Amino acid sequence: MTNVTNAMPLTLERMRADIAKALDESPEIVTDDENLIDLGLDSMRVLVLTTQWAETGIPLQFSDLAAHVTLAGWWQVVQRLQAGSAAPK
């Protein structure tokens, strides 16, 4: 059983805000198709973000995001995982 400690749901806008905070930038700089690496997001920050977002109950792992470099790509991964975690078992 997953212990969900972060009650705030994971949304596209939350992801954008969290990425911007990690970069010490405004959310407007994090567009859907901007290369996050070019913005300065490194693997340690991605690991921290992944851990925070997994606390929402989504089985998100660093490797899920590593293959993508844009917020749009990450959001597709999250949506797929959200749909899978909502499926009846």
N, C-alpha and C positions, 0 to 999 in steps of 0.2 A: 504494500500500500504506500502510495506516495504521500509524503507530508508536505502539503502545500502551505508555504509560509508567506507567500507574496500574493495577496488577494486581488491585486490589480490585474485585470485580464491583459493578455498580450494582444495588442492591436498594432496595426501598421504605424499609427501615429506615436504610440508608446515606443516602438522600436526606433523610430526616427529621433524622438526626444532623447532616448537613452544613448544612442550613438553620438548625437550632438554633444551631450553632456560628457561622454568619454573623451571626446575630441576638444572639449572646452570651446565649442562653437555654437552658433544659433541653429535651431532645427531647420531653418530655411536653406542652409548650405547642404543639407543631406537630401538630395533629390532622389527619386526612385531609381534613376539610371546612372547616377554618379558612381564612379569607381571608388569604393570605400578605402582601398589601399592608397590611392592617390590623395585622398583626403587626410591620410595619416593614421588610419586605423591599423594597428599592428596585431600580431597574434595574441599577445598577452591581454589586450583590451577585448579582443573577440572572445577569448576564454572567459573573462569576467562577465561579459554580456551574456554569453551562452549559459553560464551558471545562474545568473539572475533570472533569465527568461525561463529556464527549466523549472524554477521554483513556482511557476504558475501552473504546473501540472502537465505541461507538454513535455514529452520525452525527447527534448532537444539536446543534441550533442555537438561538440566543436566540429566534428567531421561532417555533420550535416551542412554546416555553413561554409566550410573550407573550400568547397568546389564553386562557390559563387562570390562575386566581388561587388554586387550591387544590392541595395535594399530591396529592390523588386525581386531579385533572385532569392534572397533570404525569406521574404514574405511568402513566396510560393512554397518554400520548404515548410514554413510554419503552418500555412493553411493545410498542406497535405498531412502534417502531423496532427493538427487539431481535428481534422476529419477522421483520421484513424483512431484517435483516442476517444472520439465520440461514438464510434461504431459499437454496437452491442457485442458483448463477449459470450 
